Amino acid sequence: MVNINYKSKKDVIIENAYLDPFFKIEELARMAGTTSKYVRTILSESKISLMELRKEYARKIEDREYNPLERMVLSCFLKTPFLSVENIEEVDELLLNNSQDINDIADHIQERFYYRSYKYMYRNRCWALATVFLDNFIFSSDKELLSMPELIEMMNRIISAKRADLSSIEFTVDLSTEQLGKHLKINNFCPVLRLKQMLSSNGDIAALVLIYFNARQISFSLSHNGGLIINHKES
């Protein structure tokens, strides 16, 4: 059950619906401190069907395993209730908080890797930054622009073809540097939460994903299917 005062009633309803689709409408209303009618309105406007979520859950229980693609941290963003694809901007700038963040690929970064960086916008303000390093030999680098859905699809194809393995997600709190602070609108040396995940092929790193948040404005929840739900705290 999630009911934290900095979240809107809409956010509480949507988050709990994804956390456990077997909650009843009345239970979701009680958690959000609102009416059953309002819950139905929010679910309808957000195109969320509890019945479909329950069917999906049942299918995965029947399979006895979860789709490994759901563990991809970039995919988690597209399931974030308050985020739309239109609010993800590719930027022509290497977004990196600490040079140690790329230690895993530092020895081969110039000869083997290219990068794509993105800003996640919410209410006209940047709330997250992402940089993804991709192996030139595995991922095509022909396109000057690569949207986030296109990037995720490329990575999904590699994983589905069993040509790469997805690592667990590493969480680290660091202090912000000037570049990230400028985009996230925070001062230098404020806490920044960094998420890191890697794609490996035949023992070599095929992709390195780095995501940065203002640590004071983000929280996470685990969904019913083992995935990650990203929550934004209002200022």
C-alpha positions in Angstrom: 0.0 0.0 0.0 1.3 3.4 -0.9 -0.2 6.6 0.4 2.4 9.3 0.8 1.3 12.9 1.2 3.5 14.4 -1.5 1.8 12.4 -4.2 -1.4 13.5 -5.9 -4.5 11.3 -5.6 -4.1 10.4 -9.3 -0.5 9.2 -8.8 -1.5 7.1 -5.8 -4.3 5.4 -7.7 -2.2 4.6 -10.7 0.8 3.4 -8.7 -1.2 1.1 -6.6 -3.1 -0.3 -9.6 0.2 -1.3 -11.1 1.6 -2.5 -7.8 -1.3 -4.9 -7.3 -4.0 -5.2 -10.0 -6.1 -7.3 -7.6 -7.0 -4.3 -5.5 -10.7 -3.4 -5.7 -11.9 0.0 -6.8 -13.0 0.7 -3.3 -9.6 -0.2 -1.9 -7.8 2.1 -4.4 -10.2 4.9 -3.4 -9.5 4.4 0.3 -5.7 4.5 -0.3 -6.0 7.7 -2.2 -8.5 9.3 0.1 -11.1 9.8 -2.6 -14.2 8.2 -4.1 -14.7 5.1 -6.2 -16.2 7.3 -9.0 -13.0 9.3 -9.1 -10.9 6.2 -9.3 -12.9 4.9 -12.2 -12.4 8.2 -14.0 -8.6 8.2 -13.5 -8.3 4.6 -14.7 -10.4 5.4 -17.7 -8.5 8.6 -18.6 -5.2 6.8 -18.1 -6.4 3.8 -20.2 -5.6 1.4 -17.4 -7.7 -1.8 -17.2 -7.5 -3.7 -13.9 -8.9 -6.7 -15.8 -6.1 -6.6 -18.4 -3.4 -6.1 -15.6 -4.8 -9.1 -13.8 -4.7 -11.2 -17.0 -1.2 -10.2 -17.6 -0.2 -11.1 -14.0 -1.9 -14.5 -14.4 -0.1 -15.3 -17.6 3.2 -14.6 -16.0 2.4 -16.7 -13.0 1.5 -19.5 -15.4 4.8 -19.1 -17.2 6.7 -19.3 -13.9 9.0 -16.5 -15.0 9.0 -12.9 -15.9 10.1 -11.5 -19.2 13.7 -10.3 -18.8 13.0 -7.3 -21.0 10.9 -5.9 -18.2 14.1 -5.6 -16.1 15.5 -3.1 -18.6 15.7 0.2 -16.8 15.0 2.3 -19.9 11.7 0.4 -20.5 10.6 1.3 -16.9 10.5 5.0 -18.0 7.9 4.3 -20.7 5.7 2.8 -18.1 6.0 5.8 -15.8 2.4 7.2 -15.4 3.3 10.8 -15.6 5.8 10.5 -18.6 5.0 10.6 -22.3 7.4 9.8 -25.1 7.0 13.4 -26.4 8.7 14.6 -23.2 11.9 12.8 -23.9 14.5 15.0 -25.7 17.7 13.8 -27.3 20.5 16.3 -26.6 23.8 16.8 -28.5 25.9 16.7 -25.3 27.6 13.9 -23.3 25.7 13.9 -20.0 28.1 12.5 -17.4 28.4 13.3 -13.7 31.6 11.5 -12.8 34.3 10.0 -15.1 34.3 6.9 -12.8 30.7 6.2 -14.1 32.3 4.8 -17.3 35.1 2.8 -15.8 33.6 -0.4 -17.1 34.3 0.7 -20.7 37.0 3.3 -20.3 39.7 1.2 -21.9 37.8 0.8 -25.2 35.4 3.8 -25.2 37.0 5.7 -28.1 37.5 2.8 -30.5 34.3 0.8 -29.8 31.5 3.0 -28.4 29.3 5.9 -29.4 26.7 7.5 -27.1 23.2 9.0 -27.0 22.1 11.4 -24.3 18.5 12.3 -23.3 16.6 14.7 -21.0 13.3 13.6 -19.4 11.0 16.5 -19.0 8.1 16.9 -16.6 6.0 20.1 -16.5 8.6 21.9 -18.6 11.4 20.9 -16.1 14.1 18.3 -16.5 13.7 15.6 -13.8 16.1 12.9 -15.2 19.0 12.6 -17.5 20.2 9.5 -19.4 23.3 8.6 -21.4 23.7 5.3 -23.2 27.0 4.0 -24.6 26.5 1.5 -27.4 29.0 -0.9 -29.0 29.6 0.1 -32.7 30.0 -3.5 -33.7 26.6 -4.6 -32.3 24.5 -1.4 -32.7 24.3 0.6 -35.9 25.5 4.2 -35.5 24.3 5.5 -38.9 21.5 7.7 -37.5 22.4 11.1 -36.1 19.2 11.1 -34.0 17.9 8.1 -32.2 14.7 8.4 -30.2 14.3 6.6 -26.9 11.7 4.1 -28.3 14.0 3.3 -31.1 16.9 2.8 -28.7 14.8 0.5 -26.5 13.7 -1.4 -29.6 17.3 -1.9 -30.7 18.3 -3.2 -27.3 15.2 -5.4 -27.1 16.0 -7.1 -30.4 19.5 -7.9 -29.2 18.2 -9.4 -25.9 15.4 -11.3 -27.7 17.8 -12.9 -30.1 19.8 -14.0 -27.0 22.8 -12.2 -28.2 23.2 -10.2 -24.9 22.5 -10.6 -21.2 21.0 -7.8 -19.1 22.7 -7.0 -15.7 20.9 -6.1 -12.5 20.3 -2.3 -11.9 23.0 -0.7 -9.7 21.9 2.3 -7.5 24.5 4.8 -6.4 24.2 8.2 -4.7 26.9 10.7 -5.7 27.3 14.5 -5.5 26.2 16.6 -8.5 28.7 18.3 -10.7 28.1 21.6 -12.6 26.9 20.0 -15.8 24.2 17.8 -14.3 23.3 20.5 -11.8 22.6 22.9 -14.6 20.1 20.6 -16.3 18.5 19.3 -13.1 18.3 22.9 -11.6 20.3 21.9 -8.4 23.4 23.3 -6.8 26.8 21.7 -7.0 27.4 18.9 -4.5 23.7 18.1 -4.1 22.9 14.3 -3.9 22.4 12.7 -7.3 21.0 9.2 -7.7 22.7 7.2 -10.4 21.2 4.1 -12.0 23.5 1.9 -14.0 22.8 -1.2 -16.1 24.8 -3.1 -18.7 24.2 -5.3 -21.6 26.8 -7.9 -22.2 27.5 -10.1 -25.2 29.9 -13.0 -25.0 31.4 -11.6 -21.9 32.0 -8.1 -23.4 29.9 -5.0 -22.6 27.6 -4.2 -25.5 25.8 -1.2 -23.8 26.2 0.9 -20.7 23.1 2.8 -19.4 23.5 5.6 -17.0 20.6 7.5 -15.6 20.7 10.5 -13.2 18.1 11.9 -10.9 17.9 14.6 -8.2 17.9 12.2 -5.3 15.5 14.5 -3.3 12.8 14.3 -5.9 12.6 10.6 -6.8 11.5 7.3 -5.3 10.9 3.8 -6.6 8.5 0.9 -6.1 8.5 -2.7 -7.3 5.5 -3.6 -9.5 3.5 -6.8 -9.2 5.5 -8.3 -12.1 8.9 -7.6 -10.7 9.5 -4.4 -12.7 10.4 -1.0 -11.4 8.0 1.9 -11.0 9.5 5.4 -11.0 7.8 8.0 -8.8 8.4 11.7 -8.9 8.1 13.8 -5.7 6.6 17.2 -6.1 8.8 20.1 -5.1 
